[in-house]
Amino acid sequence: MGAVVQILGAANRTLTVFTDGAGYYSATGLLPGLYTLKVTAPSFLPALREKVGLHPGASLNVNVTLSTLLGVMQLGPARPAPEDDDWKWTLRSVANRPVLRVFDDPTVPAEKQNHDLRGSLSFLAGSPAGGYGTGSDVSTGFTLDRSIFSDGHLAVAGNVAYGASLPAAVVRTSYSRRLPNGSEPTMALTVRRFAASDPNLRNAALQALALSAGDNFAVGDVLEFRFGSELQTIQFLGHVTAFRPYGSADLHLSPNTVLEYDYTTSRPDLRDEKGFDSAPADLSESNPRVSLLAFAPKMESAHHQEVSVSHRAGKTNVQFAVFSDRVADPALTGTGQTTAAGGFLLPDVSSGTFSYVGKTLDTNGLRVVLQHKFSADLTATLDYGFGGVLDLSRPDVSLQNALPWMTTHQRHALAAKLSGTAPRTHTNWITSYRWVSGQAITPVDMFNASPGQSDPFLNVFIRQPIPAMGGHMEAIIDLRNLLAQGYVPVLGQDGQTVYLVQAARSVRGGVAFTF
C-alpha cells in the first residue's frame, strides 16, 4: 500500500501513480511503445522493470515484488522461473503439508490467483462389495475458500457420510497469510466425529481434534525451510493426546537440482493430486489413525526421515531417495464381518472396514522415481521402492492372535502411473498399478509423497466435465484396488474368514458442482 510507481516512457515522459490498500495500481491512456517501471516504497528496496512493451489497443499486467535487503541476499546459484509447472513435483514434502508452491503460474494474473471466491459441493456413494470393503453410504463434501485482507487466505472444507450407518463428519478450517518477506504462516483446525454403532463399544462416538501451525522461509534463492506441528487429541473410551512435528530443508544445488531432507510424524495426505477428495469421512484414510486394544484407544505414532535428490532434464524428472521409518501401534486396515467384542478391533461402518493395531514397524529403504511429460495432456511416471513391511509369519492365524505373529519382511514394489486430459472431452484421468513382490499387510514406503506414489494394485480415477452445465458440473468415478488384490486371510471371531489389506477395494462415484 502506498508504493510509488513511476512509468518512464519515450521523450522523458513520466507518469506517476500509487498503489491502493491492496497493493494494486493502474495507468491508462498510455501510447504504444517501450516503458520502464520504477517502484519504490518505505522500508523496501527499489524495483526496476525495463523494456515493458505495450502494443496498440492492448492492456498489460505487470506484477512487481518489493524485497527487503535480506530477501535479495544470494548465497549461491539462483533458480530461474520455469516455463511450466513440471518442477513443482520435486518439491513435494513427505510431511503433513501440501505441495510447496515455490513458483507462481506466470500466466495467471495476481487478481485471479488471490481474489476469486471458489467453492465446490459433491455427492458421492459407494457400491456394497460383500466383505471387500466399500460401504454403500452416501457422502456429501464441500469446500469454500477466498482471499481476505489482500494477503490472507481462508478455507473451509468438510465431508459428511450418512445412509445406513450413523453420520460421520470431518470439518477443517485453515488460514494463511503471505508476509512481505515471502514466508506464509498457516494455522488450521480440524474436527472429526465418527459415531460407533457397535453395542460392544457402548455406542461411544469417536471425537478427534487437531490444531496445526506451520511456516516457511527462504535464505536467498538457494535454501528453503518448512516446519510446523500438529496437536492431535481424541476422546473415545478414554483420552489420548499426541504432538506431531514436521520439518524439511531444501538446498538448490543448481537451477535443476534439489537436495532435500524431510522429517515427519504423520502419514501424508495425497488426495490433492486428483484435484478432488472422493473419499467418505471414514477412519481408514484420515489422521489421527486410531485402533483399539483391550477396549482402549491406540493412536499411531510414526517417525520418518528422508534424504532425496531430484533433478530435471528437459521434460524428464528423476528422484532418488533413502528413508528410515519407525511406526509404533500402526493402524492396519481389514475387511469382513466383525464386531468390537473382545476390544481389539475398531469397526468403521462408513467405509465397511475395520482398524486393527499392528506390531511396531522399523525399517530402512530407498525409492527411485522417473517421470516424463510426453505432452501437455499425457504424463507417465515409474516408481520403484524397497523397504520393510508387516506380514504374518504363519498362515491360518486368528485375528485375535494375529499380533504376535506379525514380523517385518523386505519387499520390492514397482508402480506405473499414467495421467492426462482427453483433448476433446476434457476428461481428467489417472490410472495406476502398484505391484508388490510378496504378501504384505502394510504398503512399501508408506510415507511416499512423490509423484510416483499410488495406491496398491489397480486404481482408476476419472473426472468428466458435463458440457451442458458450462463446466461447473463434473461426474466422478474413483476405483481403488479394483481387482481386490493383496487380501491376507485370517480367522474372525465367529470362525468366518476376514482379511487384512494394504488397501480395501473401493468403488465410488457421483457428481460435483463448482462455483
Order of alpha helices (4+ residues) and beta strands (2+ residues): beta-beta-beta-beta-alpha-beta-beta-beta-beta-beta-beta-beta-beta-beta-beta-beta-beta-beta-beta-beta-beta-beta-beta-beta-beta-beta-beta-beta-beta-beta
